[in-house]
Amino acid sequence: MNVPSLPSVSIIGSGLIGQAWAVVFARAGCVTTLWDGNPQAAQQAVTLIEQQMQTLARYGLVDDVVGAMAHIRVADSLEAAVAQSDYVQENLPEVLDIKLDIFARLDAAAPPHAIVASSTSGIPATAFTEDLAGRARCLVAHPVNPPSLIPVVELSGAPWTSEQTLVRTRAIMEAVKQKPVTVLQEIDGFILNRLQGALLREAFRLVEQGYVSVEDLDTTVSHGLGLRWSFMGPFETIDLNAPGGIRDYAQRYGPLYQELAKTQVDTEPWSNALIDRVTTARRADLPEDKLAARRAWRDQRLMALAAHKLQQLNKTEVPDAD
Amino acid sequence: MNVPSLPSVSIIGSGLIGQAWAVVFARAGCVTTLWDGNPQAAQQAVTLIEQQMQTLARYGLVDDVVGAMAHIRVADSLEAAVAQSDYVQENLPEVLDIKLDIFARLDAAAPPHAIVASSTSGIPATAFTEDLAGRARCLVAHPVNPPSLIPVVELSGAPWTSEQTLVRTRAIMEAVKQKPVTVLQEIDGFILNRLQGALLREAFRLVEQGYVSVEDLDTTVSHGLGLRWSFMGPFETIDLNAPGGIRDYAQRYGPLYQELAKTQVDTEPWSNALIDRVTTARRADLPEDKLAARRAWRDQRLMALAAHKLQQLNKTEVPDAD
């Protein structure tokens, strides 16, 4: 029952998320076993994982592709995939019946000490683990896509998930260089999407009410608000933005933000007219047939940013700031 | 009345914001004239501006310190400061009477074609320009501190600010490499602080209700949500996060975000107990006597990020993404 510093890992489901998880675990040095209901898909995934690693290596985000790939295996059966596992990461479609079925199979097959985690973003662990004998070792470990580039992982247990499961999963994620966040009680949207939702709602509201264009709203974040948030959270940001720290900030600006909040309370659905308007603005900037190319650009930018952050972290000397 | 591609600029008030504005305009090649009610402060500011430029030069964010400094002048009087000006940027304290007084003086002294802008974050242009003969050329141009590192500038006119003033100010900001955003109707908090406020409120709420620790909430942003937002806005982010673009995204996730929004409507002030709790968590991570050093670190990170973004922008070839 020791926490292995480098666990043996099983990846259940070898689609995009499963592949990215395989990159994360294998590049960290974990023996990583893939299983997919479609055996051909799992074999194909190995090729795609290697291609992803080669791309990441060009940005310095994988040191040794051959060494990392040597940690990857494909299992013929789910039982074989998890037989030697310390940690199981499930990545099947977001359908409750599928989660119920696969978690029953995984709980039956995985060794007693293994943790069994789901990548689901939308289904709470409560909904698919309640009746399992091993429910205490089950939880959600929700990545942001792709986890190979965006390290945060939200850990959300059911009420019956043991404290030890959460603590061990956190340690495993840290060991493979991810950034775990513990969701202390189950809540829809976990933490990240709740924060995103709050900002998006204000963004849609400001456009709907005619205060700003879609393009300028994006500029406000991409050349302003988002810069600090790419290396500091919102609390640290405001802690540094008042002479006396966060208490001082709250005293200075709390009343302003409270006044703003009073105008940020509507809960209407985004109207069709609003979605039309935002869509029209986006398609004027980026035609639909350029979406795929822009996604490739985004992934390149994410890789370059990850490399930049790594370089900043590894810096022993920084230029004087005067 | 042509838009000069490089305007002659006056900086009124030579504190931190005025100094950073001087860096922005002088490094872009604008003749930049400082004035401060305290002449010694203006002279001292020149020294501080040069130090800032030297630091920025080490990150590749100023090409030629000597050349840039050669564009900076100090005026003995407000009238002399603005006599040859195309664009005036005012940076005095956030007090309505001070804004009323200085705008009356600036409007009387500046050439008829000059634009007169305030850096205020909290006072709408309506409140201090209504009675001016030249009110059509007055507006707020709100920077994020420091504008030398964070390029977004929110342009917010009063109802009587001319369209031409807004268009010319946008062109000037683009000419000096800032990123202008036009606020189409006056609104408290402009755009950036309204977006920040919406996210902060959810952040405080999640901590208050026991869903996440202060530290983990910050991690969720600094290692997750904030990464894409450092180079794409929230609309572009979701546009690329569904196969069919933003309309597809809104159809898939709009109902989820609407459900979340129903639990994001309280408008209570942040309680003392809550602020105590967040303060305790922050001070455990960063003692009060380390705040200044951490601010210097933040500024170094902002400089490194600005250099990184510039490098990405200048890239003619990018590695294949496969």
Interface residues (C-beta under 8 A of the other chain):
Chain A: Q51 Q52 Q54 T55 R58 Y59 G122 V144 L149 I150 P151 V152 E154 K179 V181 T182 V183 L184 Q185 I187 D188 G189 I191 L192 N193 R194 L195 Q196 G197 A198 L199 L200 R201 E202 A203 L206 G210 Y211 V212 S213 V214 D216 L217 D218 T219 T220 V221 S222 H223 G224 L225 G226 L227 R228 W229 S230 F231 M232 G233 P234 F235 E236 I238 D239 L240 G244 G245 I246 R247 A250 G254 P255 L256 Y257 Q258 E259 L260 A261 K262 Q264 V265 T267 E268 P269 W270 I275 D276 V278 T279 A281 R282 R283 D285 L286 E288 L291 R294 R295 A296 W297 R298 D299 Q300 R301 L302 A304 L305 A306 H308 Q312 V318 P319 D320 A321 D322
Chain B: Q51 Q52 Q54 T55 R58 Y59 G122 V144 L149 I150 P151 V152 E154 K179 V181 T182 V183 L184 Q185 I187 D188 G189 I191 L192 N193 R194 L195 Q196 G197 A198 L199 L200 R201 E202 A203 L206 G210 Y211 V212 S213 V214 D216 L217 D218 T219 T220 V221 S222 H223 G224 L225 G226 L227 R228 W229 S230 F231 M232 G233 P234 F235 E236 I238 D239 L240 G244 G245 I246 R247 A250 G254 P255 L256 Y257 Q258 E259 L260 A261 K262 Q264 V265 T267 E268 P269 W270 I275 D276 V278 T279 A281 R282 R283 D285 L286 E288 L291 R294 R295 A296 W297 R298 D299 Q300 R301 L302 A304 L305 A306 H308 Q312 V318 P319 D320 A321 D322
